[in-house]
Amino acid sequence: MLIAFLLFIGCSAPGTAVSSTTYNHSPINSDNQPNSLTTAEPDQQNQIDQTDTSSTSNPNTIDVAAQWQEPELLYGCEVTSVSMLLDAAGHPVDKMELADQVPKDPTAEVKADDGTILSWGDPDTGFVGDITGDNDGYGVNHGPIVKLVNQYLPGKALDLTGSPFNKILDQVASGKPVVVWTTVDFTPTDVWVSWQGPNGPVNITYNEHAALLVGFNDGEVFVNDPLDDTAAKAVDRESFMQSWEQLGEQAVSFN
């Protein structure tokens, strides 16, 4: 007999009940270690002096208007973060257009009798599942997001995935925010599952999330969080770094 139950997971808003078989992704291997990802060096020609970065009361942040992924895009944390990124780049694009244009993996979802996902798409190829949440939804990794940014800023997308965290902060200090992959509460997670993708196993966490990094100081980072429409939300820096590393050190910005 099929037993259905509900969990609060992924990029959906707190208090939103979704199927336990709608997961979000993490580029980790079967040993729960980040997979090898291409490293890109940030462009520091436009680096600006950072002021008062050690002060928790006066953080140096980039002023970018917050956006909320819901109600239209239950699993739209990545594209909503990209919408904020493009706004900061002076090329605003609506999140719904980005949801339509983001590369997608059309691989059908296959479940066992108990609801466990046996096979589905690969987020390295494109968005997996239904971004609106009308059906099971998942997410997308940095590679397809780089393609999406380049569609609107030709040749200017900057894939910082795999770079040391201080280089991500250098990009922010230069006045350019960064889309980063983390968890819904910006802390490390120990909840991981997997399914078979078209290119091999896909290992994921229930808690995957993406947000826009807009500032930092010695003890905190500041993010625009599409899950709750918050601008420059203060998050513990060490916990954030740990969650970002778990999610494969994924980061995308622009030149």
Phi, psi and omega in degrees: 000134180282124179253120180263143174210167189239146176224158172263109190220164168063210184279002179288152185293147175306134182091356176267120181274129178224162183302143178294348180261008171263105186251163168245169200253162171211130180280069178242161178266184187293345176266014181060033175246145181301137174290160177292129182230150182293134179259135175238142179274134179288150176279118183250016180296330182258021179303136177245158177291133178269135182248133173058040181286348179268001183262121178286342181270340181228068182293148173274108183234156176268131183277102177231129181297135178290153174225149180253131181287332181267163007273352189284327190234085181303323181249032186259030182296322182293310183289329176292323175295322177295322178300319177293321178299314180293327175299316178295332179277000180082018180226071185296136178223132182295143181300329181289323174295318179295322177298326178286325188268341182300137176304147184229147171259114185277006182306129183290147176279132177238127183243152170282172181300332181273004178095353178295135178284122177270319180208153181192196186279178181245116181293346173287340178272317181179180181299136182255125176088199186260112184294338182281336184090001176295329172231178181307136181226161186221266181170195186211145180269183189294325184303306176297330178291323175301316178300319180296314179297319179295335178296328182255336176234076189307124177075004186252352178297139182238110179270106181264009182303131181088354178286153173302148185299328180295335176284331172295317179293325176301319180297318178294318180296336178282357179098011182239117181290170185224130170285126182233148178260130186211211175239168185297332178250009174063030176230160179299153179235153174241019181256109182225140172222177181211160170220170178272121177261174180295340181247010182129185182298141175245118183255129190223163171243145174301336195256013183302144179205157173231146181211174180254117178280121186238356180183174179193162166218199187293331185241354185221160163241161182235126185233146164274116187258110181290348180288331181226015174063037182258135175260138175052047176291131179279130181227140177303126188294316183293315178298318178300314181301319180296318179292321178298319177295319178300323182277015173090016178054043182276136182200134181224133177220209181216155175276000000 
